[in-house]
Amino acid sequence: MLISQRLVLTLSVLICVLLLSACSHIAVPRGPIPVKMEVAGPMDVNREISFENGVAESKLTLIGAQGGHKWFANYKG
């Protein structure tokens, strides 16, 4: 009887740990992505070009899911 109670308790704790552990991933770019001129096309601009991130707040956004895995991105960072 004692062995069966321990087995049930151990299995319950193991199942709770597995259920509560999330399979989520945060994607962080490692650096700029190189783009070939053939893909982007030529640009005839005599001025410097800069881009500004217009995202107002920092929050994790779900960008993909497959099975139990989820991928999140922070567009502010």
C-alpha positions in Angstrom: 0.0 0.0 0.0 2.8 2.4 0.9 4.6 1.6 -2.4 1.5 2.3 -4.5 1.0 5.6 -2.7 4.6 6.7 -3.3 4.3 5.6 -7.0 1.1 7.6 -7.4 2.6 10.6 -5.7 5.8 10.4 -7.8 3.9 10.0 -11.0 1.6 13.0 -10.1 4.6 15.2 -9.4 6.3 14.1 -12.6 3.1 14.8 -14.6 2.7 18.2 -13.0 6.3 19.2 -13.8 5.9 18.1 -17.4 2.6 20.0 -17.8 3.8 23.2 -16.2 7.1 23.3 -18.1 6.4 25.3 -21.3 8.0 24.4 -24.6 8.4 28.0 -25.7 11.3 29.6 -27.5 12.3 33.2 -27.9 13.9 33.9 -31.2 16.8 36.4 -31.2 18.5 37.4 -34.4 22.2 36.8 -34.4 23.0 39.8 -36.7 22.1 41.4 -40.0 20.9 39.2 -42.8 23.0 39.6 -45.9 21.0 40.3 -49.1 22.5 40.0 -52.5 22.0 42.9 -54.9 20.4 40.6 -57.4 17.5 40.0 -54.9 17.1 43.6 -53.7 17.8 45.3 -56.9 19.8 48.5 -57.5 19.0 51.7 -55.6 20.0 55.1 -57.1 19.9 57.2 -53.9 22.5 59.8 -53.1 21.6 60.1 -49.5 22.2 57.9 -46.5 19.3 55.5 -45.6 18.4 54.5 -42.0 15.6 52.6 -40.5 13.8 53.3 -37.3 12.0 50.7 -35.2 8.5 52.2 -34.8 7.2 49.6 -32.3 5.9 51.5 -29.2 6.0 48.8 -26.5 8.2 45.8 -25.6 6.2 42.6 -25.5 6.5 39.0 -26.6 4.4 38.2 -29.6 3.6 34.7 -30.7 5.1 34.2 -34.2 4.8 30.5 -34.7 3.7 27.2 -33.1 4.3 23.6 -34.0 3.0 20.8 -31.7 3.9 21.7 -28.2 6.6 24.3 -29.2 5.9 28.0 -29.5 8.1 30.8 -30.8 7.9 34.3 -29.5 9.5 37.6 -30.8 10.0 41.0 -29.2 9.7 43.5 -32.1 10.9 46.4 -29.9 14.3 44.9 -29.1 
